């Protein structure tokens, strides 16, 4: 299953004055966080180990990793089982809302968020908090409120 794709974002409604790779920033920041938290999927462990290390060491952004190693697509195969469990619960239902809330007041659109280490640290803090909430709820046999996987992805309207 695909979680997100950059081309879904730089189609309709994408700001004309921005480069297409800005449609990958929010996805790349999530993927960077996941790789640095040890959620890399077998595919990347076996075939992209150098790039994963570069992300972990801060020499490559998640957006660059997404573009160069993932063909601009964020799939289940990019993560291990634990990463997919959290992502399946959180990404579709909450991530863009959290991301927008964090950066939306400072920019005209989420696509204007700069792909910088400082912004990555902001996203990391949000995701670390959400992961802790998810783990706590899971330990109590619950799903965090509002985190149920949608019956269909947010981008699919048909």
MIDO-972302 format. One line per field, with one value per residue (C-alpha): residue in three letters; x, y, z. Coordinates in nm, 3 decimals, padded with zeros to 5 digits. Layout:
<sites>
tordren [ALA, ...]
c1 [X, ...]
c2 [Y, ...]
c3 [Z, ...]
</sites>
This chain:
<sites>
tordren [UNK, UNK, UNK, UNK, UNK, UNK, UNK, UNK, UNK, UNK, UNK, UNK, UNK, UNK, UNK, UNK, UNK, UNK, UNK, UNK, UNK, UNK, UNK, UNK, UNK, UNK, UNK, UNK, UNK, UNK, UNK, UNK, UNK, UNK, UNK, UNK, UNK, UNK, UNK, UNK, UNK, UNK, UNK, UNK, UNK, UNK, UNK, UNK, UNK, UNK, UNK, UNK, UNK, UNK, UNK, UNK, UNK, UNK, UNK, UNK, UNK, UNK, UNK, UNK, UNK, UNK, UNK, UNK, UNK, UNK, UNK, UNK, UNK, UNK, UNK, UNK, UNK, UNK, UNK, UNK, UNK, UNK, UNK, UNK, UNK, UNK, UNK, UNK, UNK, UNK, UNK, UNK, UNK, UNK, UNK, UNK, UNK, UNK, UNK, UNK, UNK, UNK, UNK, UNK, UNK, UNK, UNK, UNK, UNK, UNK, UNK, UNK, UNK, UNK, UNK, UNK, UNK, UNK, UNK, UNK, UNK, UNK, UNK, UNK, UNK, UNK, UNK, UNK, UNK, UNK, UNK, UNK, UNK, UNK, UNK, UNK, UNK, UNK, UNK, UNK, UNK, UNK, UNK, UNK, UNK, UNK, UNK, UNK, UNK, UNK, UNK, UNK, UNK, UNK, UNK, UNK, UNK, UNK]
c1 [00.000, 00.117, 00.100, 00.178, 00.332, 00.488, 00.306, -00.027, 00.077, 00.227, -00.076, -00.396, -00.368, 00.012, 00.159, 00.291, 00.593, 00.736, 00.948, 00.779, 01.015, 00.839, 00.550, 00.781, 00.904, 00.639, 00.667, 01.046, 01.042, 00.824, 01.043, 01.360, 01.216, 01.121, 01.465, 01.641, 01.415, 01.513, 01.201, 01.380, 01.226, 01.420, 01.435, 01.635, 01.844, 01.956, 01.964, 01.994, 02.207, 02.444, 02.157, 01.987, 02.312, 02.336, 01.986, 02.065, 02.384, 02.212, 02.405, 02.087, 01.739, 01.438, 01.304, 01.620, 01.599, 01.234, 01.315, 01.637, 01.569, 01.189, 01.091, 00.893, 00.664, 00.621, 00.515, 00.479, 00.800, 00.992, 00.929, 00.964, 00.667, 00.680, 00.707, 00.411, 00.199, 00.243, 00.230, -00.084, -00.258, -00.118, -00.008, -00.341, -00.549, -00.329, 00.006, -00.091, -00.308, -00.022, 00.220, -00.018, -00.088, 00.282, 00.383, 00.056, 00.055, 00.405, 00.348, 00.076, 00.074, 00.243, 00.447, 00.637, 00.796, 01.171, 01.351, 01.590, 01.735, 01.557, 01.216, 01.302, 01.360, 01.013, 00.857, 01.067, 00.932, 00.572, 00.628, 00.812, 00.518, 00.263, 00.460, 00.465, 00.089, 00.029, 00.244, 00.065, -00.278, -00.170, -00.042, -00.388, -00.560, -00.690, -00.639, -00.578, -00.891, -00.917, -00.648, -00.860, -00.747, -00.978, -01.194, -01.012, -00.709, -00.767, -00.652, -00.887, -01.220, -01.368]
c2 [00.000, 00.350, 00.610, 00.915, 01.030, 01.363, 01.377, 01.379, 01.711, 01.898, 01.852, 02.052, 02.338, 02.335, 02.687, 02.785, 02.963, 02.658, 02.375, 02.031, 01.886, 02.101, 01.856, 01.595, 01.791, 01.682, 01.319, 01.330, 01.476, 01.192, 00.934, 01.093, 01.069, 00.705, 00.611, 00.786, 00.608, 00.267, 00.194, 00.136, -00.141, -00.443, -00.293, 00.006, -00.192, -00.420, -00.184, 00.173, 00.132, 00.415, 00.656, 00.549, 00.618, 00.959, 01.046, 00.923, 01.130, 01.442, 01.442, 01.382, 01.515, 01.288, 01.473, 01.393, 01.030, 01.012, 01.151, 00.959, 00.627, 00.595, 00.743, 01.009, 00.744, 00.648, 00.282, 00.021, -00.140, 00.170, 00.079, -00.224, -00.383, -00.152, 00.156, 00.040, -00.024, 00.332, 00.488, 00.296, 00.439, 00.792, 00.908, 00.922, 01.031, 01.288, 01.370, 01.640, 01.804, 01.812, 01.931, 02.203, 02.319, 02.343, 02.534, 02.663, 02.993, 03.080, 02.993, 03.036, 02.660, 02.349, 02.338, 02.651, 02.483, 02.479, 02.145, 02.242, 02.068, 02.319, 02.235, 01.865, 01.900, 02.053, 01.760, 01.512, 01.653, 01.619, 01.264, 01.157, 01.284, 01.111, 00.785, 00.797, 00.863, 00.575, 00.336, 00.436, 00.387, 00.054, -00.062, 00.019, -00.170, 00.144, 00.355, 00.727, 00.931, 01.027, 00.786, 00.517, 00.438, 00.600, 00.372, 00.520, 00.748, 01.124, 01.180, 00.927, 01.091, 00.829]
c3 [00.000, -00.076, 00.201, -00.007, -00.335, -00.422, -00.756, -00.575, -00.426, -00.718, -00.938, -00.879, -00.636, -00.610, -00.603, -00.947, -00.804, -00.623, -00.759, -00.772, -00.511, -00.251, -00.287, -00.136, 00.168, 00.419, 00.306, 00.321, 00.671, 00.791, 00.617, 00.759, 01.109, 01.053, 00.920, 01.207, 01.458, 01.320, 01.113, 00.780, 00.573, 00.449, 00.099, 00.221, 00.468, 00.184, -00.116, 00.013, 00.323, 00.230, 00.172, 00.497, 00.680, 00.510, 00.634, 00.984, 00.991, 00.855, 00.525, 00.321, 00.380, 00.381, 00.078, -00.118, 00.000, -00.109, -00.452, -00.516, -00.343, -00.348, -00.684, -00.493, -00.339, 00.026, 00.045, 00.317, 00.191, 00.299, 00.664, 00.888, 01.065, 01.368, 01.146, 00.938, 01.245, 01.364, 01.018, 00.923, 01.224, 01.217, 00.872, 00.688, 00.982, 01.158, 00.999, 00.751, 01.013, 01.261, 00.993, 00.875, 01.229, 01.298, 00.983, 00.839, 01.024, 00.901, 00.535, 00.274, 00.213, 00.350, 00.030, 00.128, 00.430, 00.378, 00.380, 00.660, 00.966, 01.189, 01.039, 01.053, 01.428, 01.465, 01.279, 01.480, 01.806, 01.686, 01.561, 01.877, 02.081, 01.858, 01.867, 02.248, 02.254, 02.016, 02.219, 02.540, 02.384, 02.234, 02.574, 02.712, 02.430, 02.263, 01.953, 02.006, 01.937, 01.572, 01.460, 01.299, 00.948, 00.699, 00.487, 00.191, 00.173, 00.202, -00.155, -00.315, -00.390, -00.622]
</sites>
